[in-house]
Amino acid sequence: MAIDYRKEGKIALFTLNRPEALNALNTQLRQELSEAMIDFRDDPNLWVGIITGAGKAFSAGADIKEFRPVPIEAGTLRPVTADQVWKPFIAAIHGYCLGGGLELALDCDLRIATEGARFGYPEVFRGLPPGSGSTQRMRRFLSLTKIMELMMLGQQIDAQEAYRIGLINKVVPPKQLMPTARKWAETICQTGPLAVRAVKELTIKGYDLPMEQGLQLEREVMNRIRSSQDFIEGARAFIEKRQPNWQAR
């Protein structure tokens, strides 16, 4: 199996499992990851996902062995990815996080990396621009100046630089990577799950909208959340000075 998919209470753990190839993203891995994402999306008992890599890397990017000199068809379906699922994802990154691997990490909502992690877009050294949406979505994270530097020079940056420019949220020692990711996931599980999903939906959907349309979207989603059982429970728990019993309904 190219993906080790496990469920731990309300947390789903996705482990890229091609350590012999530094978890390069081949067709099998992408397909299995997409299938696991769909299961996670549709399982009401799962609230937070953590994505990491087996062995010495998060992912070194696309598997070059599958590169073919043929055009990408306009109708080609893209597998389900973390930014298409409103449940939150945490990327736990170590070793290489390059090309498509970096795009996978950026699809997640929170990113934690070890001190030795390396980030970059080496595609130009293979005669290709970065793909998987990288050239279009990176502007959500970085200035145009930094995007051009990373993508045109193809050079790698370390975890501290990635943190400084805003690519990742936190840098930790290697032994603290998964404990920190689990702690963050458990903290999210204590909050209102529908509220957290609404934050993600509004932020992603509203990014390219004009302000008035974005505010209208926010009102629509807010009204939807206000009619939920979780909102009633959250308000009641606050008045009664107790912890809410969230149901994600």
Stockholm file with secondary structure:
# STOCKHOLM 1.0

chainA/1-249         MAIDYRKEGKIALFTLNRPEALNALNTQLRQELSEAMIDFRDDPNLWVGIITGAGKAFSAGADIKEFRPVPIEAGTLRPVTADQVWKPFIAAIHGYCLGGGLELALDCDLRIATEGARFGYPEVFRGLPPGSGSTQRMRRFLSLTKIMELMMLGQQIDAQEAYRIGLINKVVPPKQLMPTARKWAETICQTGPLAVRAVKELTIKGYDLPMEQGLQLEREVMNRIRSSQDFIEGARAFIEKRQPNWQAR
#=GR chainA/1-249 SS CCEEEEEETTEEEEEECCGGGTTCBCHHHHHHHHHHHHHHHHCTTCCEEEEEESTTCSBCCBCGGGCCSSCCCTTCCCCCCGGGSSSCEEEEECSEEETHHHHHHHHSSEEEEETTCEEECGGGGGTCCCCTTHHHHGGGTSCHHHHHHHHHHCCCEEHHHHHHTTSCSEEECGGGHHHHHHHHHHHHHTSCHHHHHHHHHHHHHHTTSCHHHHHHHHHHHHHHHHTSHHHHHHHHHHHHTSCCCCCCC
#=GC SS_cons         CCEEEEEETTEEEEEECCGGGTTCBCHHHHHHHHHHHHHHHHCTTCCEEEEEESTTCSBCCBCGGGCCSSCCCTTCCCCCCGGGSSSCEEEEECSEEETHHHHHHHHSSEEEEETTCEEECGGGGGTCCCCTTHHHHGGGTSCHHHHHHHHHHCCCEEHHHHHHTTSCSEEECGGGHHHHHHHHHHHHHTSCHHHHHHHHHHHHHHTTSCHHHHHHHHHHHHHHHHTSHHHHHHHHHHHHTSCCCCCCC
//
